[in-house]
Amino acid sequence: MKRALCALFLLVSTGIANACPYPVPVLDKASIEALYRKPNNKGVLLEGHRDGSTVWLYGTIHINKPKNSLPGPAALGAISAADAVFFEMDPFKAENQAAYKQAASQGARLTPSQKERAVALAKQHCLPPEVTDNSASLVVSLLTVETFKAKGLFPDYGTDIVIRGMAGSLKKPVHELETPEEQSSYMDGLVGDESNIDEALSAIEKGSAADTGERIVEKWTNQDRKGLRALGEELKLLGDGVQQRNARMADKIDEYVAGHPGNVFVATGVFHLVGNNNLASLLREKGFVFERR
């Protein structure tokens, strides 16, 4: 546990401001120790068993408030007991970020009118106008993250980042379920056509995108699986694209456990654990018996 505490401490950077740019806030040692003294379970944690092996599925969020970033004792115990830890992609792997940006650079671009709006938003959030030269999906993602930061929600404290730090501190083998190309293709499909991009830019302009981020964090914090499913349906995050990703992930988990019996902790975005053909339901079809922790 002390090593995990050190890992979380090492994740933080420098002070916070209310105006852009938005520096990553610091949690001092006393604040981190306070998190460990009174930890609350958060998110969705499912425990599955098959032939003596255990698989924990943990639904993460990719943004969070610093003082809300510790997953809780149930997830921490599962990570400690795991023989290996899986992520969608390893967030500490620098080549993943480069490969994702390269893949994303091949996507459709903003129209001239959309780019004009995006440049104005970039200026508002202290980003250089050149960021709008990227694919439409990447531009929307970058701008949305900045609106989250303005609300005090930082990707640096996303659950996958925190868990990856703990996995490294505990010297757990780390594996990946997806490639940068697969994730980039999904994001391009999620943003979709011109009207969807217009809608996404409008949400950023009006502030509703940031409000959605706060709603996700709230429901994750309260372990509200039904609420997360309803929100996922509202945001159209549970359709064919995510279900296809779930199927690929389930195949990889099934194959790994078949060849490496033992305990496996799997950290994926929480929307992979709700809705039709979610990751747990697909693994049930492969013989796993699940219970909620």
PyMOL commands that set and color helices and strands:
alter all, ss='L'
color gray80, all
select helices_A, chain A and resi 2-11+29-37+66-68+73-81+94-104+112-124+129-133+136-150+155-157+159-169+180-191+194-206+208-221+225-234+240-259+270-273+279-284
alter helices_A, ss='H'
color red, helices_A
select strands_A, chain A and resi 44-50+53-60+84-87+174-176+263-269+289-292
alter strands_A, ss='S'
color yellow, strands_A
deselect
rebuild
show_as cartoon
